């Protein structure tokens, strides 16, 4: 497993963080997601590729930097 870090500038609240967590865990149920709306940081520990995790987050309606 690897930890992948993203900045999600439009993650504004805990509900946003939960939506991102659910989107990632739909792709990889075993993933560990740490989404912090204050710092706009998302850290995902997963066996999936960064591209697939990024796609799950953007498909949930969020922008990745």
PDB file of N, CA, C and O in Angstrom:
ATOM      1  N   UNK A   1       0.842  -1.185   0.000  1.00  0.00           N
ATOM      2  CA  UNK A   1       0.000   0.000   0.000  1.00  0.00           C
ATOM      3  C   UNK A   1       0.883   1.242   0.000  1.00  0.00           C
ATOM      4  O   UNK A   1       1.974   1.254   0.570  1.00  0.00           O
ATOM      5  N   UNK A   2       0.387   2.272  -0.647  1.00  0.00           N
ATOM      6  CA  UNK A   2       1.100   3.547  -0.706  1.00  0.00           C
ATOM      7  C   UNK A   2       0.161   4.651  -0.248  1.00  0.00           C
ATOM      8  O   UNK A   2      -1.060   4.531  -0.344  1.00  0.00           O
ATOM      9  N   UNK A   3       0.754   5.728   0.252  1.00  0.00           N
ATOM     10  CA  UNK A   3      -0.039   6.899   0.628  1.00  0.00           C
ATOM     11  C   UNK A   3       0.105   7.942  -0.462  1.00  0.00           C
ATOM     12  O   UNK A   3       1.212   8.312  -0.851  1.00  0.00           O
ATOM     13  N   UNK A   4      -1.032   8.408  -0.946  1.00  0.00           N
ATOM     14  CA  UNK A   4      -1.087   9.401  -2.020  1.00  0.00           C
ATOM     15  C   UNK A   4      -1.692  10.667  -1.424  1.00  0.00           C
ATOM     16  O   UNK A   4      -2.713  10.612  -0.739  1.00  0.00           O
ATOM     17  N   UNK A   5      -1.059  11.800  -1.687  1.00  0.00           N
ATOM     18  CA  UNK A   5      -1.516  13.076  -1.135  1.00  0.00           C
ATOM     19  C   UNK A   5      -2.070  13.971  -2.231  1.00  0.00           C
ATOM     20  O   UNK A   5      -1.498  14.079  -3.316  1.00  0.00           O
ATOM     21  N   UNK A   6      -3.184  14.605  -1.931  1.00  0.00           N
ATOM     22  CA  UNK A   6      -3.823  15.541  -2.856  1.00  0.00           C
ATOM     23  C   UNK A   6      -4.162  16.824  -2.105  1.00  0.00           C
ATOM     24  O   UNK A   6      -4.335  16.819  -0.886  1.00  0.00           O
ATOM     25  N   UNK A   7      -4.253  17.912  -2.845  1.00  0.00           N
ATOM     26  CA  UNK A   7      -4.832  19.149  -2.337  1.00  0.00           C
ATOM     27  C   UNK A   7      -6.164  19.328  -3.056  1.00  0.00           C
ATOM     28  O   UNK A   7      -6.233  19.295  -4.285  1.00  0.00           O
ATOM     29  N   UNK A   8      -7.220  19.517  -2.268  1.00  0.00           N
ATOM     30  CA  UNK A   8      -8.575  19.661  -2.811  1.00  0.00           C
ATOM     31  C   UNK A   8      -9.104  21.020  -2.356  1.00  0.00           C
ATOM     32  O   UNK A   8      -9.707  21.124  -1.288  1.00  0.00           O
ATOM     33  N   UNK A   9      -8.879  22.070  -3.166  1.00  0.00           N
ATOM     34  CA  UNK A   9      -9.191  23.436  -2.730  1.00  0.00           C
ATOM     35  C   UNK A   9     -10.668  23.709  -2.477  1.00  0.00           C
ATOM     36  O   UNK A   9     -10.999  24.624  -1.723  1.00  0.00           O
ATOM     37  N   UNK A  10     -11.565  22.936  -3.089  1.00  0.00           N
ATOM     38  CA  UNK A  10     -12.987  23.200  -2.891  1.00  0.00           C
ATOM     39  C   UNK A  10     -13.622  22.282  -1.840  1.00  0.00           C
ATOM     40  O   UNK A  10     -14.847  22.191  -1.763  1.00  0.00           O
ATOM     41  N   UNK A  11     -12.804  21.601  -1.031  1.00  0.00           N
ATOM     42  CA  UNK A  11     -13.308  20.843   0.125  1.00  0.00           C
ATOM     43  C   UNK A  11     -13.477  21.848   1.263  1.00  0.00           C
ATOM     44  O   UNK A  11     -12.494  22.314   1.839  1.00  0.00           O
ATOM     45  N   UNK A  12     -14.726  22.176   1.580  1.00  0.00           N
ATOM     46  CA  UNK A  12     -14.985  23.290   2.492  1.00  0.00           C
ATOM     47  C   UNK A  12     -15.456  22.887   3.883  1.00  0.00           C
ATOM     48  O   UNK A  12     -15.405  23.698   4.807  1.00  0.00           O
ATOM     49  N   UNK A  13     -15.917  21.638   4.049  1.00  0.00           N
ATOM     50  CA  UNK A  13     -16.520  21.284   5.338  1.00  0.00           C
ATOM     51  C   UNK A  13     -16.395  19.785   5.581  1.00  0.00           C
ATOM     52  O   UNK A  13     -15.893  19.042   4.738  1.00  0.00           O
ATOM     53  N   UNK A  14     -16.857  19.361   6.738  1.00  0.00           N
ATOM     54  CA  UNK A  14     -16.765  17.938   7.077  1.00  0.00           C
ATOM     55  C   UNK A  14     -17.644  17.081   6.161  1.00  0.00           C
ATOM     56  O   UNK A  14     -17.324  15.919   5.912  1.00  0.00           O
ATOM     57  N   UNK A  15     -18.730  17.634   5.665  1.00  0.00           N
ATOM     58  CA  UNK A  15     -19.576  16.887   4.724  1.00  0.00           C
ATOM     59  C   UNK A  15     -18.823  16.640   3.415  1.00  0.00           C
ATOM     60  O   UNK A  15     -18.947  15.574   2.811  1.00  0.00           O
ATOM     61  N   UNK A  16     -18.045  17.629   2.986  1.00  0.00           N
ATOM     62  CA  UNK A  16     -17.209  17.455   1.792  1.00  0.00           C
ATOM     63  C   UNK A  16     -16.188  16.342   2.025  1.00  0.00           C
ATOM     64  O   UNK A  16     -15.977  15.485   1.167  1.00  0.00           O
ATOM     65  N   UNK A  17     -15.565  16.372   3.195  1.00  0.00           N
ATOM     66  CA  UNK A  17     -14.571  15.353   3.534  1.00  0.00           C
ATOM     67  C   UNK A  17     -15.206  13.967   3.530  1.00  0.00           C
ATOM     68  O   UNK A  17     -14.595  13.008   3.058  1.00  0.00           O
ATOM     69  N   UNK A  18     -16.405  13.853   4.042  1.00  0.00           N
ATOM     70  CA  UNK A  18     -17.101  12.566   4.072  1.00  0.00           C
ATOM     71  C   UNK A  18     -17.445  12.104   2.655  1.00  0.00           C
ATOM     72  O   UNK A  18     -17.333  10.917   2.351  1.00  0.00           O
ATOM     73  N   UNK A  19     -17.859  13.022   1.793  1.00  0.00           N
ATOM     74  CA  UNK A  19     -18.174  12.678   0.407  1.00  0.00           C
ATOM     75  C   UNK A  19     -16.932  12.151  -0.297  1.00  0.00           C
ATOM     76  O   UNK A  19     -16.998  11.157  -1.020  1.00  0.00           O
ATOM     77  N   UNK A  20     -15.797  12.819  -0.084  1.00  0.00           N
ATOM     78  CA  UNK A  20     -14.537  12.377  -0.694  1.00  0.00           C
ATOM     79  C   UNK A  20     -14.144  11.005  -0.159  1.00  0.00           C
ATOM     80  O   UNK A  20     -13.725  10.134  -0.922  1.00  0.00           O
ATOM     81  N   UNK A  21     -14.278  10.816   1.140  1.00  0.00           N
ATOM     82  CA  UNK A  21     -13.951   9.524   1.751  1.00  0.00           C
ATOM     83  C   UNK A  21     -14.806   8.413   1.149  1.00  0.00           C
ATOM     84  O   UNK A  21     -14.292   7.351   0.799  1.00  0.00           O
ATOM     85  N   UNK A  22     -16.092   8.653   1.031  1.00  0.00           N
ATOM     86  CA  UNK A  22     -16.997   7.644   0.471  1.00  0.00           C
ATOM     87  C   UNK A  22     -16.664   7.351  -0.991  1.00  0.00           C
ATOM     88  O   UNK A  22     -16.723   6.198  -1.419  1.00  0.00           O
ATOM     89  N   UNK A  23     -16.317   8.379  -1.755  1.00  0.00           N
ATOM     90  CA  UNK A  23     -15.975   8.184  -3.164  1.00  0.00           C
ATOM     91  C   UNK A  23     -14.737   7.298  -3.300  1.00  0.00           C
ATOM     92  O   UNK A  23     -14.697   6.395  -4.134  1.00  0.00           O
ATOM     93  N   UNK A  24     -13.734   7.567  -2.474  1.00  0.00           N
ATOM     94  CA  UNK A  24     -12.504   6.765  -2.527  1.00  0.00           C
ATOM     95  C   UNK A  24     -12.786   5.340  -2.062  1.00  0.00           C
ATOM     96  O   UNK A  24     -12.308   4.387  -2.678  1.00  0.00           O
ATOM     97  N   UNK A  25     -13.545   5.181  -1.001  1.00  0.00           N
ATOM     98  CA  UNK A  25     -13.801   3.847  -0.466  1.00  0.00           C
ATOM     99  C   UNK A  25     -14.765   3.041  -1.332  1.00  0.00           C
ATOM    100  O   UNK A  25     -14.836   1.820  -1.192  1.00  0.00           O
ATOM    101  N   UNK A  26     -15.497   3.688  -2.212  1.00  0.00           N
ATOM    102  CA  UNK A  26     -16.294   2.958  -3.200  1.00  0.00           C
ATOM    103  C   UNK A  26     -15.361   2.271  -4.187  1.00  0.00           C
ATOM    104  O   UNK A  26     -15.635   1.162  -4.645  1.00  0.00           O
ATOM    105  N   UNK A  27     -14.263   2.937  -4.509  1.00  0.00           N
ATOM    106  CA  UNK A  27     -13.256   2.373  -5.415  1.00  0.00           C
ATOM    107  C   UNK A  27     -12.411   1.323  -4.699  1.00  0.00           C
ATOM    108  O   UNK A  27     -12.136   0.264  -5.262  1.00  0.00           O
ATOM    109  N   UNK A  28     -12.000   1.606  -3.468  1.00  0.00           N
ATOM    110  CA  UNK A  28     -11.152   0.712  -2.680  1.00  0.00           C
ATOM    111  C   UNK A  28     -11.672   0.705  -1.243  1.00  0.00           C
ATOM    112  O   UNK A  28     -11.368   1.604  -0.460  1.00  0.00           O
ATOM    113  N   UNK A  29     -12.451  -0.307  -0.911  1.00  0.00           N
ATOM    114  CA  UNK A  29     -13.077  -0.372   0.410  1.00  0.00           C
ATOM    115  C   UNK A  29     -12.063  -0.440   1.540  1.00  0.00           C
ATOM    116  O   UNK A  29     -12.381  -0.073   2.671  1.00  0.00           O
ATOM    117  N   UNK A  30     -10.859  -0.898   1.262  1.00  0.00           N
ATOM    118  CA  UNK A  30      -9.824  -1.020   2.296  1.00  0.00           C
ATOM    119  C   UNK A  30      -8.981   0.247   2.437  1.00  0.00           C
ATOM    120  O   UNK A  30      -8.093   0.306   3.288  1.00  0.00           O
ATOM    121  N   UNK A  31      -9.246   1.243   1.623  1.00  0.00           N
ATOM    122  CA  UNK A  31      -8.453   2.476   1.663  1.00  0.00           C
ATOM    123  C   UNK A  31      -8.666   3.214   2.976  1.00  0.00           C
ATOM    124  O   UNK A  31      -9.759   3.213   3.541  1.00  0.00           O
ATOM    125  N   UNK A  32      -7.592   3.845   3.447  1.00  0.00           N
ATOM    126  CA  UNK A  32      -7.670   4.741   4.599  1.00  0.00           C
ATOM    127  C   UNK A  32      -7.615   6.159   4.053  1.00  0.00           C
ATOM    128  O   UNK A  32      -6.689   6.506   3.321  1.00  0.00           O
ATOM    129  N   UNK A  33      -8.595   6.979   4.401  1.00  0.00           N
ATOM    130  CA  UNK A  33      -8.686   8.337   3.868  1.00  0.00           C
ATOM    131  C   UNK A  33      -8.646   9.329   5.021  1.00  0.00           C
ATOM    132  O   UNK A  33      -9.431   9.234   5.964  1.00  0.00           O
ATOM    133  N   UNK A  34      -7.726  10.279   4.936  1.00  0.00           N
ATOM    134  CA  UNK A  34      -7.650  11.372   5.902  1.00  0.00           C
ATOM    135  C   UNK A  34      -7.902  12.657   5.122  1.00  0.00           C
ATOM    136  O   UNK A  34      -7.006  13.168   4.449  1.00  0.00           O
ATOM    137  N   UNK A  35      -9.120  13.176   5.215  1.00  0.00           N
ATOM    138  CA  UNK A  35      -9.519  14.385   4.493  1.00  0.00           C
ATOM    139  C   UNK A  35      -9.716  15.512   5.493  1.00  0.00           C
ATOM    140  O   UNK A  35     -10.566  15.418   6.378  1.00  0.00           O
ATOM    141  N   UNK A  36      -8.936  16.574   5.358  1.00  0.00           N
ATOM    142  CA  UNK A  36      -8.968  17.694   6.308  1.00  0.00           C
ATOM    143  C   UNK A  36      -9.420  18.967   5.595  1.00  0.00           C
ATOM    144  O   UNK A  36      -8.651  19.561   4.838  1.00  0.00           O
ATOM    145  N   UNK A  37     -10.677  19.394   5.835  1.00  0.00           N
ATOM    146  CA  UNK A  37     -11.190  20.582   5.152  1.00  0.00           C
ATOM    147  C   UNK A  37     -10.423  21.858   5.489  1.00  0.00           C
ATOM    148  O   UNK A  37     -10.351  22.763   4.658  1.00  0.00           O
ATOM    149  N   UNK A  38      -9.856  21.951   6.675  1.00  0.00           N
ATOM    150  CA  UNK A  38      -9.132  23.158   7.072  1.00  0.00           C
ATOM    151  C   UNK A  38      -7.882  23.371   6.225  1.00  0.00           C
ATOM    152  O   UNK A  38      -7.624  24.478   5.752  1.00  0.00           O
ATOM    153  N   UNK A  39      -7.109  22.301   6.039  1.00  0.00           N
ATOM    154  CA  UNK A  39      -5.862  22.408   5.255  1.00  0.00           C
ATOM    155  C   UNK A  39      -6.067  22.081   3.783  1.00  0.00           C
ATOM    156  O   UNK A  39      -5.163  22.266   2.969  1.00  0.00           O
ATOM    157  N   UNK A  40      -7.268  21.589   3.438  1.00  0.00           N
ATOM    158  CA  UNK A  40      -7.610  21.182   2.064  1.00  0.00           C
ATOM    159  C   UNK A  40      -6.799  19.967   1.611  1.00  0.00           C
ATOM    160  O   UNK A  40      -6.684  19.711   0.413  1.00  0.00           O
ATOM    161  N   UNK A  41      -6.236  19.220   2.564  1.00  0.00           N
ATOM    162  CA  UNK A  41      -5.379  18.079   2.261  1.00  0.00           C
ATOM    163  C   UNK A  41      -6.156  16.767   2.366  1.00  0.00           C
ATOM    164  O   UNK A  41      -6.978  16.578   3.263  1.00  0.00           O
ATOM    165  N   UNK A  42      -5.872  15.871   1.426  1.00  0.00           N
ATOM    166  CA  UNK A  42      -6.424  14.524   1.447  1.00  0.00           C
ATOM    167  C   UNK A  42      -5.261  13.552   1.300  1.00  0.00           C
ATOM    168  O   UNK A  42      -4.497  13.631   0.338  1.00  0.00           O
ATOM    169  N   UNK A  43      -5.128  12.645   2.245  1.00  0.00           N
ATOM    170  CA  UNK A  43      -4.122  11.587   2.191  1.00  0.00           C
ATOM    171  C   UNK A  43      -4.858  10.259   2.103  1.00  0.00           C
ATOM    172  O   UNK A  43      -5.717   9.960   2.932  1.00  0.00           O
ATOM    173  N   UNK A  44      -4.518   9.470   1.101  1.00  0.00           N
ATOM    174  CA  UNK A  44      -5.187   8.196   0.871  1.00  0.00           C
ATOM    175  C   UNK A  44      -4.140   7.086   0.884  1.00  0.00           C
ATOM    176  O   UNK A  44      -3.184   7.113   0.109  1.00  0.00           O
ATOM    177  N   UNK A  45      -4.328   6.120   1.761  1.00  0.00           N
ATOM    178  CA  UNK A  45      -3.475   4.937   1.770  1.00  0.00           C
ATOM    179  C   UNK A  45      -4.260   3.829   1.085  1.00  0.00           C
ATOM    180  O   UNK A  45      -5.327   3.426   1.546  1.00  0.00           O
ATOM    181  N   UNK A  46      -3.705   3.342  -0.035  1.00  0.00           N
ATOM    182  CA  UNK A  46      -4.462   2.457  -0.919  1.00  0.00           C
ATOM    183  C   UNK A  46      -3.527   1.613  -1.776  1.00  0.00           C
ATOM    184  O   UNK A  46      -2.329   1.881  -1.867  1.00  0.00           O
ATOM    185  N   UNK A  47      -4.090   0.605  -2.392  1.00  0.00           N
ATOM    186  CA  UNK A  47      -3.370  -0.179  -3.393  1.00  0.00           C
ATOM    187  C   UNK A  47      -3.716   0.307  -4.801  1.00  0.00           C
ATOM    188  O   UNK A  47      -3.118  -0.148  -5.776  1.00  0.00           O
ATOM    189  N   UNK A  48      -4.672   1.223  -4.911  1.00  0.00           N
ATOM    190  CA  UNK A  48      -5.070   1.782  -6.207  1.00  0.00           C
ATOM    191  C   UNK A  48      -4.036   2.798  -6.701  1.00  0.00           C
ATOM    192  O   UNK A  48      -3.195   3.267  -5.934  1.00  0.00           O
ATOM    193  N   UNK A  49      -4.111   3.126  -7.978  1.00  0.00           N
ATOM    194  CA  UNK A  49      -3.213   4.126  -8.551  1.00  0.00           C
ATOM    195  C   UNK A  49      -3.693   5.530  -8.203  1.00  0.00           C
ATOM    196  O   UNK A  49      -4.871   5.750  -7.921  1.00  0.00           O
ATOM    197  N   UNK A  50      -2.767   6.463  -8.227  1.00  0.00           N
ATOM    198  CA  UNK A  50      -3.103   7.863  -7.974  1.00  0.00           C
ATOM    199  C   UNK A  50      -4.134   8.355  -8.982  1.00  0.00           C
ATOM    200  O   UNK A  50      -5.023   9.132  -8.633  1.00  0.00           O
ATOM    201  N   UNK A  51      -4.021   7.914 -10.217  1.00  0.00           N
ATOM    202  CA  UNK A  51      -4.939   8.359 -11.264  1.00  0.00           C
ATOM    203  C   UNK A  51      -6.371   7.912 -10.966  1.00  0.00           C
ATOM    204  O   UNK A  51      -7.316   8.677 -11.158  1.00  0.00           O
ATOM    205  N   UNK A  52      -6.526   6.678 -10.500  1.00  0.00           N
ATOM    206  CA  UNK A  52      -7.873   6.173 -10.205  1.00  0.00           C
ATOM    207  C   UNK A  52      -8.467   6.860  -8.975  1.00  0.00           C
ATOM    208  O   UNK A  52      -9.664   7.143  -8.935  1.00  0.00           O
ATOM    209  N   UNK A  53      -7.634   7.123  -7.982  1.00  0.00           N
ATOM    210  CA  UNK A  53      -8.120   7.828  -6.792  1.00  0.00           C
ATOM    211  C   UNK A  53      -8.501   9.259  -7.169  1.00  0.00           C
ATOM    212  O   UNK A  53      -9.540   9.761  -6.742  1.00  0.00           O
ATOM    213  N   UNK A  54      -7.662   9.911  -7.965  1.00  0.00           N
ATOM    214  CA  UNK A  54      -7.970  11.269  -8.416  1.00  0.00           C
ATOM    215  C   UNK A  54      -9.275  11.293  -9.202  1.00  0.00           C
ATOM    216  O   UNK A  54     -10.084  12.206  -9.034  1.00  0.00           O
ATOM    217  N   UNK A  55      -9.484  10.302 -10.052  1.00  0.00           N
ATOM    218  CA  UNK A  55     -10.726  10.232 -10.831  1.00  0.00           C
ATOM    219  C   UNK A  55     -11.935  10.065  -9.921  1.00  0.00           C
ATOM    220  O   UNK A  55     -12.979  10.665 -10.174  1.00  0.00           O
ATOM    221  N   UNK A  56     -11.816   9.269  -8.875  1.00  0.00           N
ATOM    222  CA  UNK A  56     -12.935   9.084  -7.939  1.00  0.00           C
ATOM    223  C   UNK A  56     -13.269  10.390  -7.253  1.00  0.00           C
ATOM    224  O   UNK A  56     -14.443  10.714  -7.072  1.00  0.00           O
ATOM    225  N   UNK A  57     -12.245  11.152  -6.864  1.00  0.00           N
ATOM    226  CA  UNK A  57     -12.484  12.430  -6.196  1.00  0.00           C
ATOM    227  C   UNK A  57     -13.097  13.449  -7.150  1.00  0.00           C
ATOM    228  O   UNK A  57     -14.030  14.160  -6.774  1.00  0.00           O
ATOM    229  N   UNK A  58     -12.591  13.531  -8.373  1.00  0.00           N
ATOM    230  CA  UNK A  58     -13.147  14.491  -9.326  1.00  0.00           C
ATOM    231  C   UNK A  58     -14.561  14.070  -9.760  1.00  0.00           C
ATOM    232  O   UNK A  58     -15.415  14.925  -9.994  1.00  0.00           O
ATOM    233  N   UNK A  59     -14.804  12.779  -9.865  1.00  0.00           N
ATOM    234  CA  UNK A  59     -16.158  12.320 -10.215  1.00  0.00           C
ATOM    235  C   UNK A  59     -17.157  12.640  -9.104  1.00  0.00           C
ATOM    236  O   UNK A  59     -18.359  12.723  -9.355  1.00  0.00           O
ATOM    237  N   UNK A  60     -16.664  12.819  -7.878  1.00  0.00           N
ATOM    238  CA  UNK A  60     -17.529  13.207  -6.763  1.00  0.00           C
ATOM    239  C   UNK A  60     -17.796  14.711  -6.769  1.00  0.00           C
ATOM    240  O   UNK A  60     -18.572  15.210  -5.953  1.00  0.00           O
ATOM    241  N   UNK A  61     -17.146  15.440  -7.697  1.00  0.00           N
ATOM    242  CA  UNK A  61     -17.435  16.861  -7.854  1.00  0.00           C
ATOM    243  C   UNK A  61     -16.376  17.800  -7.312  1.00  0.00           C
ATOM    244  O   UNK A  61     -16.635  18.993  -7.154  1.00  0.00           O
ATOM    245  N   UNK A  62     -15.193  17.289  -7.025  1.00  0.00           N
ATOM    246  CA  UNK A  62     -14.138  18.118  -6.418  1.00  0.00           C
ATOM    247  C   UNK A  62     -12.960  18.276  -7.364  1.00  0.00           C
ATOM    248  O   UNK A  62     -12.709  17.430  -8.222  1.00  0.00           O
ATOM    249  N   UNK A  63     -12.247  19.377  -7.188  1.00  0.00           N
ATOM    250  CA  UNK A  63     -11.075  19.709  -7.988  1.00  0.00           C
ATOM    251  C   UNK A  63      -9.824  19.308  -7.234  1.00  0.00           C
ATOM    252  O   UNK A  63      -9.727  19.498  -6.022  1.00  0.00           O
ATOM    253  N   UNK A  64      -8.872  18.753  -7.959  1.00  0.00           N
ATOM    254  CA  UNK A  64      -7.587  18.382  -7.351  1.00  0.00           C
ATOM    255  C   UNK A  64      -6.501  19.283  -7.912  1.00  0.00           C
ATOM    256  O   UNK A  64      -6.453  19.560  -9.110  1.00  0.00           O
ATOM    257  N   UNK A  65      -5.633  19.734  -7.017  1.00  0.00           N
ATOM    258  CA  UNK A  65      -4.476  20.518  -7.474  1.00  0.00           C
ATOM    259  C   UNK A  65      -3.241  19.682  -7.336  1.00  0.00           C
ATOM    260  O   UNK A  65      -2.146  20.141  -7.662  1.00  0.00           O
TER     261      UNK A  65
END
